[in-house]
Amino acid sequence: MAYKIDADTCTSCGACEPVCPVEAISEGDDSYVIDGDTCIDCGLCESTCPVDAISAE
């Protein structure tokens, strides 16, 4: 189960991107996005997000 970033909640602060150990997070058009095929479900991004925009799918 991969993690997902809610585009409506994400403020594009970028806090999640550097903590991802497999570089599954990148900047999208309106918010950051997580590549579900690359995500290893570690949860580091969820605990780092200051606005709780990241959750498990």
Secondary structure, DSSP 8 states (H G I E B T S, - for coil): --EEE-TTT-----SSGGG-TT--EEE-SSSEEE-TTT-----HHHHH-TT--EEE-
